[in-house]
Amino acid sequence: MESFNQKFKIYRNLKVFLRICIAISISFILTRFDFAYLEAFFYDLRFKVKVVSPTSGLIETVSVDELSLDQLKREPEVKDHIAFLKKLRTYKPRNVIYTIDPSTLKGSNRDKETLADLGEKMNIIYASKIVPQKGLEENLQLAYPYNRWNAMPGPRTRERNIFANDNVTRRMIVYGFDRPTLHTVVAQQVRNDKKPIRGLYDFLGTTQVLIDFKPTGTYPEHSFANVLFSETQNFKENQIVVVGLNELSDSIHYIRTPFSKSLLAMPTNEMHANMLDTLILNRGYVEAPKSINFLITSILSLMILFVILKVRPVKGLIAIFCLSMGIGVIAFIAFQFFQYSINMVQPLLAIFACYYFFIPYRLIVESRQKWSYQRENKILHQVEELKNNFLKMMSHDLKTPLARIQGMADITLNDGGGLSTEQRKAVNIIKDSSQELSELITSILDLGRVENQGVKLHLKSRDINDIILKTVKGCEFSAQKKNIQLITELEPLFSVKIDEHLIKQAITNLVENAIKYSPEDSKVLITSDEVNNQIVVQVADQGIGISESEKEYVFEKFYRSKSVSNKDIKGSGLGLYLTKYFIGLHKGEIQVESEESHGSTFTMKLPLDLNESTDLNI
Ligand code: ADP
């Protein structure tokens, strides 16, 4: 038994271990794939729902927009830019960043020289789209005469062949081939601290960071024409001014952002503003490393495993829904408050993968359990039938021949003058043994009736003392055999409604036990009294007693204490079970107090006011 239990334990632990391994393997496989398009959806969604990040308030944009074209009636030319820059100079900008290539502007050579001069004096930075490799820095330079301008790499990125492949701009280059881009240089001038840039990661010879995007229109935008023509401009001094195009004519001057995938979602000058602020405020997003994503996915897989195998289906569904929402909330909190981006798709897919993997497993286990219950039920049913048949056989086929044996033994003893002493002894043994067998059959038949709930109470008003006296009389013979004195102390009692037959059987069981488990020459005391509206009958003996550990079991079916089985005292272990049952039918109770080797006292209590309605087929 021990080794079976041990094997079963090992098997169970192995099963649990295997399930955990499967759940973790699912997580491992899932975290090997990046599900870029879906992940990008959840990444962008977090931008859309989160509170917009603060700006440094240091950046303004100027756009050559539709209004400018309308007022100038043409594209701005070199001379317009000269006038614009002269006006802009009055606001003492900290930096002027040009995203427009001045060499594409129309104008006379003299004007071009003037613009080149002005740009040099104002230290304009030209944002080049290229990031030159080492040694090819020349490529950055603008064509003559603008080669005097300070040209720096200010590239934009787009997810074209990598990640989501959806042309959206989500990241920026901070260092290209070990050289800082214009955003890095300008941000370093503004920032006083020397803290390292958050969220840096290496990518194809560049160092990049995820941009902290704000919706289009967050940064103040001035029309080129307004700066040029109107007297009053609410331009602040000492600002970083990004000059660019916003003419809605060519998508090259626009980017798609996490907020919108439209072709003209954000003009590039506003993109530069977003990039600059990401570095100025050091709010680049940090991507969770693969190990963290694997950990989160594994924890969720294990939780789902637990939910599926241990929780009822409806609660399980609710739990799965809550877990899915939970991962969303955690990812959002990490994004909003800690600029930390956790992968959401892998954990969500793990939830569904584990669900679809383990649900069929659960169904198989359940159907196997159902099948084995059904089989057990069938066997129980057969056993029940067998028991009923056996009981029927007992009552008819065993009791009748037994009665005949007892009758014949009586006749032989009564007129058996010719019997020798030995023969008389033998016939007496036949008689005693058949009596024992008859009592056993009666107990088993009673048990059968009890278990089939076929015991019916026939209540009649009776004096319990009369029943006690009758019982004592019936037991006198066996008491005398052991020289046991049966003493009765009976208080006068009111008549109560009881089933005489069952109560007599209960008291008989107690008195017979007292005689059976007492030594020769001892005393058995039977008392009756009325206490608190209850009739109390006690049977006390000076017998072998019952050990403390066995006391709670003596009223159980077929229970016999070890000491009596060893002493070869005969019995079925049914007497006290039936006694308790019969007393229970009368809404009474029975208890035992006992000390080993010093005797036992059984106390039975019956209510005085047992109602007629108890006459049920219990
Ligand atoms: P049995 O047929 O064995 O007497 P019972 O159900 O009447 O079955 O009793 C159950 C067990 O309780 C007995 O086997 C015995 O161990 C213990 N028992 C019952 N009555 C007494 C008693 N008066 N003294 C000691 N032990 C008792």
Residues whose N, C-alpha, C, O or C-beta is under 5 A from the ligand:
A	BS01	ADP	N513 A514 Y517 G543 I544 G545 I546 V554 Y559 R560 S561 V564 K570 G571 S572 G573 L574 G575 L576 Y577 S600
